[in-house]
Amino acid sequence: MYSAKRSLIRYPIFQIPLICLGVCLLITSLFWLLQLGRPNVSIAVALDISGSTHSGKPFNSSGTILAQSVDAVKAYLQANTSLGMPNQIKILGMGGGKAIELTSSFQQDGQQIEADLVKAMQDPKLPQS
């Protein structure tokens, strides 16, 4: 009487799911390495530039809600640049029922966006517009 037991790996019921798992792991790692499937993200940030955010103080002076909002946007821009694939950002100013573009278009360059924001916030015509 001969009793030969086959090892577990030789059974097709074990081989087929193992092969499928390997193929799925390979495809997943390729998608992750090549960054396929990640959509481009565009973010529009709206800053409230109405008179209530600087409450009687000069426009864009330190210690106001508006200055804190601008600091928060700058912190987000710095965090965005550390991403592997940075989001595209555009900043709008909202106040008086109007939306004013503080940056020209959606961009990924955080330093350029911050420079445009600082330039727009120093514009003396901004509170009236």
C-alpha positions as CSV (number, residue, x, y, z in Angstrom):
1,M,0.0,0.0,0.0
2,Y,1.4,3.2,-1.2
3,S,0.3,6.4,0.5
4,A,1.8,9.5,-1.3
5,K,0.4,12.8,-0.1
6,R,0.7,15.7,-2.4
7,S,1.8,19.0,-0.9
8,L,-0.8,21.7,-0.4
9,I,0.8,23.9,-3.1
10,R,0.2,21.3,-5.8
11,Y,-3.6,21.5,-5.5
12,P,-5.3,23.7,-8.1
13,I,-7.8,24.9,-5.5
14,F,-4.8,26.5,-3.8
15,Q,-2.8,27.6,-6.9
16,I,-5.5,29.5,-8.7
17,P,-6.3,32.0,-5.8
18,L,-2.6,32.4,-5.1
19,I,-1.9,33.3,-8.7
20,C,-4.9,35.8,-8.7
21,L,-3.6,37.3,-5.5
22,G,-0.1,37.8,-7.0
23,V,-1.5,39.4,-10.2
24,C,-3.7,41.8,-8.1
25,L,-0.7,42.8,-5.9
26,L,1.4,43.3,-9.0
27,I,-1.2,45.6,-10.6
28,T,-1.8,47.5,-7.4
29,S,1.9,48.1,-7.0
30,L,2.2,49.3,-10.6
31,F,-0.7,51.7,-10.1
32,W,1.0,53.0,-6.9
33,L,4.5,53.4,-8.4
34,L,3.3,55.0,-11.6
35,Q,0.7,57.1,-9.8
36,L,-2.1,56.0,-12.2
37,G,-5.7,56.5,-11.2
38,R,-5.0,59.6,-9.1
39,P,-7.2,62.5,-10.4
40,N,-5.8,66.0,-10.7
41,V,-7.3,68.0,-7.8
42,S,-8.1,71.7,-8.2
43,I,-8.9,73.7,-5.1
44,A,-10.5,77.2,-5.0
45,V,-9.9,78.9,-1.7
46,A,-12.3,81.8,-0.9
47,L,-11.1,84.5,1.5
48,D,-13.7,86.8,3.2
49,I,-12.3,90.3,2.6
50,S,-15.4,92.1,3.7
51,G,-15.3,94.9,6.3
52,S,-16.3,92.6,9.1
53,T,-13.1,90.6,9.0
54,H,-10.9,93.6,9.8
55,S,-13.4,95.2,12.2
56,G,-12.5,98.9,12.2
57,K,-8.7,98.3,11.9
58,P,-6.8,99.1,8.6
59,F,-7.3,96.6,5.8
60,N,-5.0,93.5,6.1
61,S,-3.4,94.7,9.4
62,S,-2.0,92.1,11.8
63,G,-4.3,90.6,14.5
64,T,-7.4,90.7,12.4
65,I,-9.5,87.8,11.2
66,L,-8.4,88.6,7.6
67,A,-4.7,88.4,8.5
68,Q,-5.3,85.0,10.3
69,S,-7.1,83.7,7.2
70,V,-4.2,84.8,4.9
71,D,-1.8,83.0,7.3
72,A,-3.9,79.9,7.2
73,V,-3.8,79.9,3.4
74,K,-0.1,80.4,3.4
75,A,0.3,77.4,5.7
76,Y,-1.9,75.3,3.4
77,L,0.3,76.4,0.4
78,Q,3.4,75.2,2.3
79,A,1.8,71.9,3.1
80,N,0.6,71.5,-0.5
81,T,4.2,71.8,-1.8
82,S,5.3,68.8,0.2
83,L,2.8,66.5,-1.6
84,G,4.2,64.2,-4.2
85,M,1.7,65.6,-6.7
86,P,0.6,69.0,-5.5
87,N,-2.9,70.2,-5.9
88,Q,-3.7,73.1,-8.2
89,I,-4.9,76.1,-6.2
90,K,-6.7,79.4,-7.0
91,I,-7.5,82.0,-4.4
92,L,-10.6,84.2,-4.6
93,G,-11.6,87.2,-2.4
94,M,-15.3,87.3,-1.4
95,G,-16.9,90.4,-0.1
96,G,-19.8,92.7,-0.8
97,G,-21.5,90.1,-2.9
98,K,-18.6,90.0,-5.4
99,A,-15.9,87.5,-6.1
100,I,-12.5,88.9,-6.9
101,E,-9.6,86.8,-8.3
102,L,-6.6,87.2,-6.0
103,T,-4.5,84.8,-8.1
104,S,-4.7,84.7,-11.9
105,S,-5.3,80.9,-12.5
106,F,-5.1,77.5,-11.0
107,Q,-1.4,76.8,-10.3
108,Q,0.7,74.2,-8.5
109,D,3.6,76.4,-7.7
110,G,3.1,77.4,-4.0
111,Q,5.6,80.2,-4.0
112,Q,4.1,81.9,-7.1
113,I,0.6,81.6,-5.6
114,E,1.8,83.1,-2.3
115,A,3.6,86.0,-4.2
116,D,0.4,86.7,-6.1
117,L,-1.6,86.6,-2.9
118,V,0.7,89.0,-1.1
119,K,0.7,91.3,-4.1
120,A,-3.1,91.3,-4.3
121,M,-3.5,91.9,-0.6
122,Q,-1.2,94.9,-0.7
123,D,-3.3,96.5,-3.5
124,P,-4.9,99.7,-2.0
125,K,-7.9,99.3,-4.3
126,L,-8.8,95.9,-3.1
127,P,-11.1,97.0,-0.1
128,Q,-13.1,99.2,-2.4
129,S,-13.5,96.7,-5.2
